[in-house]
Structures are given as structure tokens and as C-alpha cells.
Amino acid sequence: MKDKFNFSTDKIAPYILLLPFLFWIVIFFGYAFVRVLYFSFTNYDLFSKPEFVGFANYINLFKEYLFARALKNSLTFAIIVTTFQTIFALILAVILNRKIRGIKIFRAAYYMPSVTSSVVITLIFMWLFQRQGVINYLLTLFKANYHIIGYFILLMAILQTLLVVKEKLRNRPVKIFEPSYILLSFMLSFAIIYFFRITGVLTPMEVKDVDTIWLNTRAMVPDWAGPLAFPRPLGAVMLLNIWTTVPTFMLLYLAGLQDIPESLYEAAEVDGASGIQKFFYIIVPQLRHITFLVVTMGLIGTLQMFDQVAIIGDQAPIESTVTLAYYIYRNMFPSSANPQIGFASAAALVLAVITLIVVYIQKKFTGEVRN
């Protein structure tokens, strides 16, 4: 009898411990989902009694121009931002995984954008992307000095090649991207170009100031992409989002890199594998589960992106920055009209379904789903 009582207690204990979490899930997710599902089939404005309208909200939703733009913007934003933030996070993690003195300082510095207030970061970016802002100023500098930059890169490549060839002729096992030689080539190239610059041999070109309108425009970029082009203001938000999310995913990759056995690298070195081969045949396969997590989190986060578009507000045309999450917010909390709760609920369910479909496709593509 005592053993039976202990057995029952062991069985019940986990559920008792899970009760607070289950209560939170049921109330704030389950109940909310049921209410949204119900409202999506009604005409409701928070002030009058809900009126059942069937699938009218869904039909009208796909007829509206702004919803179509929000859908396209959200999918474009999710695909581009998730792709680039995943690639940059992996590359940055590989760089910061090296055992170099003071590397923890660089890790902390790169992580700062992720812990800074989204409102503050967005306001700073709005200032950077003004017509007379820092971005256009830097583009003007590049436009005036791109030939000097080109000479610097060419000279650095020549010096690097000469240094490597010299060591190869001495039968020394040196790689084309030998870090010490890259640093030496960089310093020599910089000194030579700087000398030509101060002596007047190389001078900046006279160019017109870059006057690109980044936010308050309906221009589509890139021009040659046709129907695949996206609004320039949305591109500015993409740059902001990539910069702020890469550090978080970098930490996930960094943790995964430190779990890769050193024996794999040692075996690769014995076989004469290069750094690039180690990256593609050791690092990428070993971090497959981390990549799945990063891509999944990235897709969910980008499809639900709201705060940065809301902060930009009237600084850009609504159709150039609107996403599905912001579209739902505008219908639920309009500035000068009655709330369209039924319409917003239908849009919210469409967003949920799209998120589930995209994540499932991603899981199927990466082989995480087993039949």
C-alpha cells in the first residue's frame, strides 16, 4: 500500500509542478486563440455586440490592397533577414571562437546591439538614414574614393601573393590566406597608399553628394528585380533588424562551436584540410541542429516583426513598411476610426497559419521532420 502511494505521488508530482505553466498557457494562449477564432467570423468593434458574418472577413482580407502589400513585405522581410542574419551569425561566431587575448571584449561589444532598447536603436537608425544623415555621407565618401580603395585592395592582393609565392619557393607549408601575411600586406598597402594620398598622386574625385531618400519614399529596390523588388524603406528596416539580431544568434553558434571535438580538427589537419574545408565539412555539419534553431527562431521573429515599423510610423509611407503584425495592430487600434476586431482577428489567424507553414517547410527542408 505504501509503495502504491509513493508510485501515485511520483506520477502526480510532475503535473503539479507544471500547473502554473499550464494555467498560463491555457488562459493567455488557449483562451485567447479561441476568442480570436470566434471574432474572425464576426463583425465586431469592441462597442457593439459581435455580428456573425461567416468567411466575409477572410474574403475581404485578400481583396484589400494593403493586406497584400503587408503579406508580400512580411514574406520578403522574413526570407532576406533570416538568410543574412544566419550567415553573418555563423561567420561572426567562427571569428570570435578563436583563442585570442582580449576576445571576450569583442564578444561583449558585438552583443551590445541585442541588449540595447529597440526604440533607441530604431531612433538612431532613423537619424542615420536621413537625407543629410551619416549613411548618405559615407556613401558620398566611398563614391569619391572608390578608386583609391580599389588600388589598396589590388596592392594588398599582389603583396599577399608575392609573400606566399616566396615561401612556397622555399618549400615552406604556407597558405594563401596566411593570417600573419595578411596583416603584413595590409600594413604595407596602407602605408604605400597613404603616402601616395598625402603626396597628391592619388586624390578623391569630385562627385555629387549622395542624396538617397531612404525612408520617405515609395521607391522599389533593386530596380532590375521587377516583381521581386521590395520598398527601399523596408530595406532600411532589414539592415536595422539584421544588425540587432545577429549577435543573439552568434551566441548560439558560439556555444555550438565550443562543443565540437578538437579531434575532428586534428584529424582534418592530418589529412591536409584547409580552413575553408574545415568550415564546410566540419563546422557546418556539426552545427546543423543549431542552424535549425536559428532559422526557426529567425523566421518566427521576422514574420511577427512589429516594433521597428511602428516606431518609424509616418516617417515612411505605410505601404512601404507595413508588415502583417503592424497591419493587425492598425486594424485593432486605428487612430481615427472604430476598431475592426473581426478583420484584425482574421489577419492574425492568417499570420499564424503562414508562420506554421513556413516553419514546417523549413523543418522538412532541413530534414528535421521524420516520416
DAZI-V986408 format. One line per field, one symbol per residue. phi: phi as a letter, one per 30 degrees, with the letter a starting at -180 (. if undefined). psi: psi as a letter, one per 20 degrees, with the letter a starting at -180 (. if undefined). burial: # if it has 16 or more other ideal C-beta (glycine too) atoms within 10 Angstrom, else .. A space follows every 50 residues. Layout:
# DAZI-V986408
phi = ???
psi = ???
burial = ???
This chain:
# DAZI-V986408
phi = .dddddddddddeeddddeedddddddccdddddddddddcbcbbiccde cdbiceddddddcddddddddddddddddddddddddddddddddddddb didddddddddeedcdedddddddddddcddcddddddddedddbddddd dddddddddddddddedddcicdccdceeddddddddddddddddddddi dcbdddbdedbdcdcdacdcbddddidddbddedddddedddddceedde ddddddddcddddddddddddiddddddddcbddddcddddedddddddd dddcdbddddddhddbedddbdcdddddddddbddbaddcdddddddddd ddddddddddddddddidccd
psi = gghgghggghhhghhghiggghgggggiggghgggggghijropjihrpp ppjcjgggghgiipghggghggggggggggggghhgghggghgggiiqnq pjhhghggghighhiqphgggghghhghjrhkahghghhggghhjhhggg hggggggggggggghghhhjkpnqqhloghhggghggggggghhghghij gpqqqoqppplpohgmqjqqqqhiiciiqqqghhhhhggghghhhghghh hghgghhiipphhggghhhhikqrhghhghiggghhjghggggggghggg ghhjpgghghggciiqqhiiiprgghggghhhmqhkrqqmggghgghghg gggggggghgggghhjjipp.
burial = ...................................#..#######..... ..#...##..#.....#.##########.###.###.###.###.##... ......#..##.##...#..##..##.##...#.##...#...##..#.. ##..##..##..##.........#...#..#...#...#...#...#... .#.......#...##....#.........#############.####### ####.##..........#....#....#...##...#..##########. #####..#####...#..##############.......########### ##.##..##..#.........
